[in-house]
Amino acid sequence: MKDFINLGVIVLLSVVLWYLPVPDGLTPHAWHLFVVFIATIVSIIVKPLPLGALIILSISVSCLTGVLTIQNALAAYGKPIVWLILFAFFIAQALTQTGLGQRISYHILSVFGRSPLGLSYSFVLTDLVLAPAIPSNTARGAGIIYPIIKSLINVFDGPRVIPDRKGALGPFLIKSAFQANIITSTMFLTAIAGNPFAADFAAQQGVELSWGKWALAGSLPGLICLILIPIIIYPFLKPEKLESVDARQMAKKELSKMGPMDHKQKILSFIFAGLLLMWAGGASYGIHATLAAMIGIVLLVMTKVISWDDMMKEKSAWNTFVWFGALIMYAHEISKSGIIDWFGAGVAGVVASHSAVMAFIIITAVYFYTHYFFASTTALISTMFGVFLAVLLGKGIDGFQAAMTLAAFSCLSSCITHYGTGSAPVYFGGNYLSVKTWWKIGFVLGLFYIAVWWGIGSLWWQLLGLGQSPFL
């Protein structure tokens, strides 16, 4: 009954918003699209229905009210990023079914298994090492690291998944690894597909964000965040200590029991290594990350490492495919409708009479939290980066400080939701954390990231001689 009441309240408020006067500068179509999107986001948080059902309801309402055509509503399901996320689930499934993921997990456990913090740092370090070479945080986090974490969770928590399970290792490792994936995406120009877009937009306005400058600028604030992420998350989820089960010795015993790799594990190891190479250097040869994953999936089926029927039964994969595709679509439609341009013009008007420092604070903070409306870091950058950078430069903010802050916030801001970047739906899709917990921790970490990049970041860049901090 509570779920139906919550759904009824959301519908009632949406109807009220629908018939309010349309704000100046927006078309009725843009306003109605915005209302449907906000109702969808609130429904995802409250969750009166299963996530997939909510998304289908949202799309149905959009089409019935004429906000969207059925063609536009379903267009995002053809985008490569949506399929890459789906394939990442299948790769994780193969690692679990063959036992290779468990084997890798035991190896990691035998070295870092003193504590949950030790394990989390092992995955933080893994992502940091991979980030400069793999220009997709989805391929890196969802395709490589998540499957191994999932296998490790099965060792300790068992195969049964309960969101926010008290004392479990799973929620802590998942959230720590996802946040690390975001930070490493921020630290290198080549760590995520959207970063080169930011560098290009900056260059158009006379600001150079080269690979070397980007890496140097991101090094200190990035490393500080990577070190502190697990420590900040720990009190929220409180995983049980591992010492009581002598995790490292247990791992060594289990590895001994498993013996040498079997035929399927050897094949999967070869395919997995090939995927890693294609994700790292495939872009140079015109091989998209999604195409690489497709090749990997085909090889897995051809070699009978995993069957097609097994993939069809992977419910979490298809559930994530449904809801993430719709959110990608809404973000695209909102961008086309003129809402973002209207919003940007409004922000520029707000800061017109403010000092340069206050304008910097307002503009960058607004840019950060606008990510609630985007299901892609690249979409945020391509839509808003140039506009907000121009406003900052117009207020006299140093070019490098302005461009690098916006570039960093483009990635960092994806921490606040479970749909803001390509790796998020996969980490969240394991169902180890509820939406409420995911957003609560993400919001706290968002404040932390802003403080680090505003403070330590801007001072670090000035010490390096890259640009004058707006706060000095």
Phi, psi and omega per residue, in radians:
M1 nan -0.688 3.141
K2 -1.034 -0.702 -3.136
D3 -1.101 -0.715 -3.138
F4 -1.198 -0.610 3.096
I5 -1.139 -0.792 3.120
N6 -1.053 -0.746 3.124
L7 -1.125 -0.695 3.120
G8 -1.108 -0.704 3.124
V9 -1.122 -0.738 3.127
I10 -1.095 -0.755 3.127
V11 -1.101 -0.775 -3.126
L12 -1.074 -0.823 3.136
L13 -1.127 -0.623 3.122
S14 -1.142 -0.698 3.111
V15 -1.104 -0.735 3.126
V16 -1.071 -0.818 3.127
L17 -1.103 -0.655 -3.102
W18 -1.009 -0.705 -3.041
Y19 -1.692 0.089 3.017
L20 -1.217 2.723 3.093
P21 -1.006 2.403 -3.137
V22 -1.224 2.254 3.134
P23 -1.010 2.536 3.116
D24 -1.008 2.355 3.124
G25 1.682 -0.182 3.115
L26 -1.958 2.588 3.024
T27 -1.467 2.740 3.074
P28 -0.977 -0.663 3.133
H29 -1.079 -0.771 -3.139
A30 -1.113 -0.729 -3.135
W31 -1.132 -0.766 -3.133
H32 -1.166 -0.637 3.060
L33 -1.089 -0.743 3.127
F34 -1.088 -0.730 3.131
V35 -1.076 -0.797 3.132
V36 -1.100 -0.725 -3.139
F37 -1.111 -0.806 3.126
I38 -1.075 -0.734 3.109
A39 -1.074 -0.665 3.120
T40 -1.136 -0.784 -3.133
I41 -1.123 -0.766 3.118
V42 -1.093 -0.687 3.120
S43 -1.124 -0.658 3.113
I44 -1.105 -0.667 3.130
I45 -1.230 -0.837 -3.099
V46 -1.300 -0.616 3.084
K47 0.980 1.093 3.070
P48 -1.294 -0.299 3.091
L49 -2.365 2.830 3.034
P50 -0.964 2.605 -2.996
L51 -0.972 -0.803 3.138
G52 -1.068 -0.727 3.131
A53 -1.139 -0.668 3.099
L54 -1.066 -0.745 -3.120
I55 -1.144 -0.747 3.108
I56 -1.111 -0.677 3.074
L57 -1.088 -0.785 -3.137
S58 -1.067 -0.804 3.132
I59 -1.099 -0.708 -3.141
S60 -1.084 -0.776 3.136
V61 -1.118 -0.733 3.140
S62 -1.037 -0.718 -3.113
C63 -1.325 -0.700 -3.126
L64 -1.154 -0.571 -3.139
T65 -1.525 -0.051 3.122
G66 1.428 0.127 3.106
V67 -1.158 -0.663 3.133
L68 -2.331 2.678 2.927
T69 -1.508 2.789 -3.141
I70 -1.116 -0.545 3.119
Q71 -1.153 -0.792 3.121
N72 -1.179 -0.656 -3.096
A73 -1.101 -0.545 -3.074
L74 -1.825 0.046 -3.020
A75 -1.101 -0.603 -3.037
A76 -1.189 -0.314 -3.121
Y77 -1.240 -0.086 3.041
G78 -1.737 0.022 -3.112
K79 -1.359 2.464 -3.090
P80 -1.001 -0.656 -3.065
I81 -1.121 -0.612 -3.138
V82 -1.152 -0.698 3.126
W83 -1.279 -0.598 3.095
L84 -1.068 -0.698 3.103
I85 -1.113 -0.749 3.111
L86 -1.055 -0.808 -3.124
F87 -1.142 -0.555 3.117
A88 -1.079 -0.656 3.081
F89 -1.109 -0.704 -3.126
F90 -1.158 -0.668 3.100
I91 -1.119 -0.718 3.085
A92 -1.086 -0.689 3.120
Q93 -1.090 -0.719 3.134
A94 -1.127 -0.730 3.124
L95 -1.097 -0.631 3.139
T96 -1.276 -0.826 -3.068
Q97 -1.140 -0.661 -3.102
T98 -1.399 -0.316 -3.089
G99 1.560 -0.054 3.140
L100 -1.158 -0.697 3.103
G101 -1.064 -0.701 3.108
Q102 -1.137 -0.688 3.126
R103 -1.101 -0.814 3.111
I104 -1.083 -0.700 -3.133
S105 -1.087 -0.733 3.134
Y106 -1.141 -0.631 3.085
H107 -1.103 -0.773 3.116
I108 -1.124 -0.736 -3.118
L109 -1.115 -0.636 -3.112
S110 -1.163 -0.376 -3.134
V111 -1.758 -0.774 -3.019
F112 -1.901 0.203 -2.970
G113 -1.429 0.424 3.087
R114 -1.251 -0.580 -3.051
S115 -2.773 2.838 3.032
P116 -1.011 -0.633 3.110
L117 -1.106 -0.724 3.119
G118 -1.060 -0.734 3.115
L119 -1.147 -0.740 -3.115
S120 -1.103 -0.688 3.130
Y121 -1.180 -0.482 3.100
S122 -1.136 -0.646 3.116
F123 -1.371 -0.560 3.036
V124 -1.049 -0.803 3.141
L125 -1.144 -0.695 3.117
T126 -1.036 -0.812 -3.135
D127 -1.137 -0.677 3.138
L128 -1.099 -0.698 -3.140
V129 -1.197 -0.664 -3.090
L130 -1.376 -0.462 -2.954
A131 -0.986 -0.793 -3.100
P132 -1.131 -0.418 -3.020
A133 -1.737 -0.332 -3.077
I134 -2.013 1.843 -3.033
P135 -1.413 0.685 3.111
S136 -2.668 1.982 3.118
N137 -1.231 -0.357 3.064
T138 -1.233 -0.829 3.120
A139 -1.113 -0.723 -3.079
R140 -1.248 -0.911 -3.068
G141 -1.424 -0.911 -3.068
A142 -1.355 -0.604 -3.065
G143 -1.511 -0.549 -3.047
I144 -1.886 -0.927 -2.994
I145 -1.426 -0.762 -3.101
Y146 -1.000 -0.799 3.135
P147 -1.022 -0.640 3.138
I148 -1.221 -0.731 3.106
I149 -1.078 -0.735 -3.129
K150 -1.069 -0.703 3.107
S151 -1.148 -0.672 3.124
L152 -1.162 -0.691 3.108
I153 -1.078 -0.699 3.129
N154 -1.070 -0.542 3.129
V155 -1.131 -0.746 -3.042
F156 -1.664 -0.782 -3.045
D157 -1.635 -0.227 -3.082
G158 1.501 2.944 -3.076
P159 -1.261 -0.343 -3.112
R160 -1.333 2.200 -3.088
V161 -1.815 2.187 3.079
I162 -2.193 2.044 -3.123
P163 -0.987 2.391 3.098
D164 1.025 0.531 -3.108
R165 -1.029 2.177 -3.064
K166 -1.113 2.231 3.076
G167 1.363 -0.060 -3.092
A168 -1.294 2.677 3.126
L169 -1.387 -0.562 -3.025
G170 -0.950 -1.001 -3.106
P171 -0.973 -0.685 -3.117
F172 -1.175 -0.810 -3.137
L173 -1.154 -0.718 -3.132
I174 -1.086 -0.861 -3.098
K175 -1.179 -0.694 3.129
S176 -1.123 -0.791 -3.114
A177 -1.155 -0.694 3.123
F178 -1.113 -0.792 -3.138
Q179 -1.128 -0.654 3.077
A180 -1.097 -0.662 3.106
N181 -1.052 -0.631 3.112
I182 -1.227 -0.770 -3.109
I183 -1.129 -0.788 3.135
T184 -1.127 -0.533 3.070
S185 -1.127 -0.499 -3.128
T186 -1.387 -0.441 -2.941
M187 -1.461 -0.338 -3.050
F188 -2.329 2.459 3.117
L189 -1.036 -0.579 -3.060
T190 -1.715 0.261 -3.058
A191 -1.529 -0.250 -3.118
I192 -2.714 2.594 -3.023
A193 -1.087 -0.523 -3.079
G194 -1.296 -0.412 -3.061
N195 -1.052 -0.762 3.083
P196 -1.059 -0.510 3.061
F197 -1.107 -0.753 3.123
A198 -1.086 -0.763 3.131
A199 -1.080 -0.665 -3.138
D200 -1.196 -0.765 3.096
F201 -1.068 -0.697 3.129
A202 -1.132 -0.738 -3.132
A203 -1.080 -0.629 3.127
Q204 -1.100 -0.392 3.130
Q205 -1.905 0.341 3.007
G206 1.446 0.331 -3.132
V207 -2.018 2.205 -3.128
E208 -1.632 2.167 3.017
L209 -2.107 1.358 -3.133
S210 -1.311 2.929 3.137
W211 -1.022 -0.790 -3.098
G212 -1.143 -0.795 3.130
K213 -1.109 -0.714 -3.131
W214 -1.089 -0.856 -3.105
A215 -1.108 -0.719 3.130
L216 -1.151 -0.748 -3.124
A217 -1.143 -0.657 -3.092
G218 -1.465 -0.175 -3.006
S219 -1.102 -0.978 -3.052
L220 -1.209 -0.946 3.117
P221 -1.097 -0.588 3.126
G222 -1.162 -0.811 -3.141
L223 -1.129 -0.670 3.090
I224 -1.044 -0.780 3.132
C225 -1.155 -0.738 3.141
L226 -1.075 -0.658 3.132
I227 -1.213 -0.668 -3.013
L228 -1.597 -0.313 -3.101
I229 -0.910 -0.999 -3.110
P230 -1.057 -0.606 -3.129
I231 -1.173 -0.673 3.119
I232 -1.234 -0.700 -3.104
I233 -1.257 -0.566 -3.017
Y234 -0.868 -0.868 -3.109
P235 -1.124 -0.439 3.137
F236 -1.237 -0.659 -2.991
L237 -1.941 -0.381 3.017
K238 0.792 1.097 3.084
P239 -1.174 2.583 3.138
E240 -1.194 2.581 3.131
K241 -1.194 2.640 -3.076
L242 -1.650 -0.228 -3.060
E243 -1.027 -0.551 -3.060
S244 -1.120 -0.375 -3.136
V245 -1.926 0.124 -3.137
D246 0.842 1.093 -2.952
A247 -1.006 -0.694 -3.080
R248 -1.179 -0.736 3.111
Q249 -1.192 -0.657 3.089
M250 -1.055 -0.744 -3.129
A251 -1.092 -0.748 -3.135
K252 -1.128 -0.671 3.111
K253 -1.146 -0.749 -3.130
E254 -1.159 -0.652 3.076
L255 -1.097 -0.670 3.106
S256 -1.133 -0.700 3.122
K257 -1.152 -0.654 -3.084
M258 -1.192 -0.506 3.141
G259 1.218 -2.828 -3.120
P260 -1.233 2.836 3.137
M261 -1.126 2.458 3.084
D262 -1.500 -3.084 -3.046
H263 -1.049 -0.813 -3.104
K264 -1.150 -0.689 -3.136
Q265 -1.139 -0.659 3.111
K266 -1.149 -0.751 3.124
I267 -1.107 -0.801 -3.130
L268 -1.095 -0.665 3.103
S269 -1.051 -0.743 3.139
F270 -1.142 -0.788 -3.136
I271 -1.144 -0.714 -3.129
F272 -1.113 -0.729 3.096
A273 -1.122 -0.685 3.095
G274 -1.117 -0.698 3.089
L275 -1.078 -0.745 3.131
L276 -1.040 -0.754 3.131
L277 -1.158 -0.728 -3.133
M278 -1.187 -0.674 3.112
W279 -1.183 -0.573 -3.108
A280 -1.327 -0.761 -3.039
G281 -2.182 0.079 -3.073
G282 -1.103 -0.549 -3.112
A283 -1.056 -0.520 3.132
S284 -1.185 -0.370 -3.108
Y285 -1.983 0.243 3.093
G286 1.361 0.356 3.113
I287 -1.751 1.863 3.132
H288 -1.169 2.647 -3.136
A289 -1.010 -0.638 3.126
T290 -1.210 -0.683 3.090
L291 -1.098 -0.711 3.095
A292 -1.040 -0.752 3.120
A293 -1.126 -0.677 3.110
M294 -1.071 -0.765 3.114
I295 -1.060 -0.748 3.121
G296 -1.070 -0.747 -3.137
I297 -1.117 -0.760 3.126
V298 -1.054 -0.769 3.128
L299 -1.121 -0.656 3.111
L300 -1.091 -0.706 3.139
V301 -1.281 -0.743 -3.125
M302 -1.086 -0.658 -3.130
T303 -1.535 0.033 3.098
K304 1.070 0.500 3.005
V305 -1.191 -0.639 3.080
I306 -2.557 2.586 -3.092
S307 -1.670 2.780 3.093
W308 -1.108 -0.643 3.115
D309 -1.081 -0.654 3.103
D310 -1.063 -0.720 -3.140
M311 -1.161 -0.654 3.135
M312 -1.132 -0.426 -3.109
K313 -1.556 -0.032 -3.113
E314 -1.381 1.512 -3.008
K315 -1.064 -0.739 -3.089
S316 -1.101 -0.563 3.127
A317 -1.146 -0.853 -3.088
W318 -1.253 -0.581 3.080
N319 -1.092 -0.785 3.121
T320 -1.142 -0.695 3.105
F321 -0.980 -0.745 -3.095
V322 -1.172 -0.911 -3.018
W323 -1.338 -0.582 -3.120
F324 -1.267 -0.653 3.097
G325 -1.027 -0.692 3.134
A326 -1.186 -0.689 -3.139
L327 -1.200 -0.621 3.023
I328 -1.042 -0.745 -3.137
M329 -1.104 -0.810 -3.122
Y330 -1.081 -0.725 3.125
A331 -1.059 -0.712 3.135
H332 -1.166 -0.762 -3.112
E333 -1.174 -0.657 3.102
I334 -1.105 -0.700 3.110
S335 -1.098 -0.736 -3.130
K336 -1.210 -0.496 -2.993
S337 -1.272 -0.277 -3.109
G338 1.701 -0.042 -3.130
I339 -1.081 -0.716 -3.085
I340 -1.186 -0.738 3.102
D341 -1.090 -0.717 3.110
W342 -1.101 -0.740 3.140
F343 -1.136 -0.792 3.140
G344 -1.077 -0.726 3.117
A345 -1.119 -0.644 3.110
G346 -1.136 -0.738 3.119
V347 -1.129 -0.745 3.116
A348 -1.043 -0.678 3.117
G349 -1.171 -0.636 -3.133
V350 -1.116 -0.710 -3.052
V351 -1.554 -0.024 -3.058
A352 -0.993 -0.653 -3.084
S353 -1.693 0.051 -3.104
H354 -1.601 2.842 3.069
S355 -1.198 2.913 -3.127
A356 -1.076 -0.723 -3.122
V357 -1.129 -0.823 -3.136
M358 -1.141 -0.658 3.096
A359 -1.094 -0.730 3.108
F360 -1.048 -0.797 -3.132
I361 -1.092 -0.841 -3.085
I362 -1.143 -0.854 -3.067
I363 -1.084 -0.841 -3.090
T364 -1.210 -0.621 3.111
A365 -1.179 -0.762 3.106
V366 -1.092 -0.755 3.107
Y367 -1.017 -0.760 -3.137
F368 -1.022 -0.911 -3.020
Y369 -1.433 -0.159 3.011
T370 -1.155 -0.290 -3.138
H371 -1.083 -0.281 3.038
Y372 -1.015 -0.440 -3.072
F373 -1.674 0.053 -3.087
F374 -2.180 2.431 3.094
A375 -1.830 0.437 -3.113
S376 -2.851 2.307 3.070
T377 -1.117 -0.725 3.135
T378 -1.083 -0.673 3.121
A379 -1.129 -0.713 3.097
L380 -1.072 -0.823 -3.109
I381 -1.113 -0.853 -3.071
S382 -1.155 -0.448 -3.093
T383 -1.583 -0.698 -2.917
M384 -2.082 -0.352 -3.014
F385 -1.016 -0.900 -3.081
G386 -1.063 -0.723 -3.122
V387 -1.123 -0.839 -3.084
F388 -1.228 -0.596 3.095
L389 -1.134 -0.726 3.131
A390 -1.071 -0.692 3.123
V391 -1.121 -0.763 3.139
L392 -1.123 -0.759 3.115
L393 -1.120 -0.637 3.111
G394 -1.141 -0.442 3.107
K395 -1.538 0.056 3.079
G396 1.535 0.216 3.105
I397 -1.259 2.415 3.104
D398 -0.915 2.381 -3.031
G399 -1.039 -0.825 -3.108
F400 -1.165 -0.754 3.135
Q401 -1.044 -0.752 -3.124
A402 -1.166 -0.873 -3.069
A403 -1.175 -0.736 -3.093
M404 -1.225 -0.628 3.086
T405 -1.116 -0.806 3.118
L406 -1.129 -0.691 3.127
A407 -1.103 -0.756 3.121
A408 -1.149 -0.770 -3.117
F409 -1.153 -0.433 3.098
S410 -1.032 -0.754 3.127
C411 -1.443 -0.820 -3.065
L412 -1.021 -0.630 -3.072
S413 -1.195 -0.258 3.109
S414 -1.260 -0.044 3.119
C415 -1.274 -0.333 -2.932
I416 -1.439 -0.294 -3.139
T417 -2.288 3.062 3.108
H418 -1.735 0.250 3.142
Y419 -2.397 0.102 -2.973
G420 -1.327 -0.237 3.113
T421 -2.649 2.873 -2.981
G422 -1.040 -0.589 -3.106
S423 -1.360 -0.390 -3.044
A424 -1.034 -0.836 -3.115
P425 -1.052 -0.539 -3.140
V426 -1.292 -0.847 3.095
Y427 -1.039 -0.763 3.131
F428 -1.256 -0.597 -3.050
G429 -1.097 -0.308 3.065
G430 -1.183 -0.224 3.054
N431 1.207 0.478 3.127
Y432 -1.433 -0.362 3.118
L433 -2.271 2.520 3.060
S434 -1.323 2.858 3.102
V435 -1.047 -0.732 -3.115
K436 -1.034 -0.846 -3.125
T437 -1.166 -0.730 3.135
W438 -1.017 -0.830 -3.105
W439 -1.230 -0.660 -3.122
K440 -1.095 -0.870 3.129
I441 -1.145 -0.699 3.127
G442 -1.074 -0.685 -3.140
F443 -1.141 -0.762 3.116
V444 -1.085 -0.799 3.138
L445 -1.154 -0.573 3.083
G446 -1.047 -0.777 3.090
L447 -1.073 -0.701 3.120
F448 -1.109 -0.801 -3.141
Y449 -1.082 -0.764 3.133
I450 -1.026 -0.797 -3.125
A451 -1.080 -0.748 -3.119
V452 -1.144 -0.803 -3.079
W453 -1.320 -0.605 3.040
W454 -1.134 -0.790 -3.036
G455 -1.493 -1.362 -3.085
I456 -1.087 -0.720 -3.098
G457 -1.047 -0.939 -3.073
S458 -1.140 -0.631 3.102
L459 -1.197 -0.696 3.108
W460 -1.058 -0.749 -3.127
W461 -1.156 -0.623 3.106
Q462 -1.206 -0.716 3.116
L463 -1.079 -0.577 3.115
L464 -1.355 -0.165 -3.120
G465 1.400 0.353 -3.097
L466 -1.491 -0.485 -3.115
G467 3.110 2.738 -3.107
Q468 -1.388 2.173 3.113
S469 -1.132 2.384 3.130
P470 -1.200 -0.266 -3.080
F471 -1.600 -0.047 -3.125
L472 -2.039 nan nan
